[in-house]
């Protein structure tokens, strides 16, 4: 048989499926039944156990919900009270703080102290100081751990997002959610193990978020995050085409998988196993996603607590959806709220943005707690960096030398404030927490030693924390 004859015989999967009726697909699926699949192929159709098996450490949590405040929330109007900055408001910023330091848009300009725009209050039995704009988060102060000494490496939005998500400013590396999915595997067969939600606020500039922030990089693509849309169907084409039953769709998926297995025997490509798994996942999602987004089963008091009726694309709706995803076993959930880039009119912008996130953030913590899920869930709240103590007109510039995050959930000491910046909120000076330290701590709580979760690529072993990172044990129970 010559090459032309072989080419004529060999059909693409798309051509095959396009020419094959349901009976033919069913016949091929029977020929290549699940009982006949290779062990590797069967594994690809099931929820993965992950590369770290057994776990390096006893896990404290099963899942992570990252409430990502994109744009860089000002620590000076959220969680870091600076009376001295109030006192010096309008005066020149002392050069001892800023000389030789990286500054974004204020570089080379006169630097003036800009007083915090709102007072702080003490909340809860712990007496944690939180800006008065956030009374609902204040109401759960005894459940959260505030980090006031975060530092990062990139001073502009996109590389700073990349650093927070992938541990480097170099685009193309695996995201934290992908690393966790690779290490731990997925508990879901009918939903992705890593889901991304996003909303756009009305206060401040909504900086774009690139899909590479949840990409799998050089890890197999099945570990990539899946973005769910905030309005309408979360996933396009989740319903069957008109006139196609679920049984017929099952036949097509089985036939496609059988053809992929034939191809895999020839080329031995790990991405084919990913394709098989994703076909299966997509088929299962056709049944699971409608139930996920149908919140008619949510009591009215829960909807009132979050401040949403769902499906409106808001941060509040996404926080509720995050809880529903967590209930269904999704491993890593990122909720981006694009609203915090406050270069100007920060007073008014903070009022708007705080109102958008305060209630729902506290509701998520309360909701998980009352369901007994906070004990095995880790919640993170914060952005890619903070804002300067110096004014940019009536706003604040990007700042990387000291800013705030908070954590809540299993394994984290509640009701404490850890670390500190100097008296003007410029430098982290006490118990400094680098982004790699935060990442190492997240991995630790999930039962992973961050130094041991590696992947060999192009001749070297890579890890999320590169050559840095230490677990912040002082904030752990």
Helices and strands as residue ranges (DSSP letters): H 3-9, H 13-19, H 22-31, G 34-36, H 39-44, E 63-70, G 75-77, H 83-87, H 95-98, E 120-123, E 128-131, H 135-139, G 141-143, E 144-151, H 157-166, H 176-184, E 194-200, G 211-214, G 221-223, E 226-227, H 246-267, H 270-293, G 295-297, H 300-306, H 315-327, E 332-338, H 346-370, G 374-376, E 377-382, E 386-392, E 395-399, E 403-409, E 416-418, E 420-421, E 428-430, E 433-434, H 435-445, E 455-457, E 460-462, G 473-475
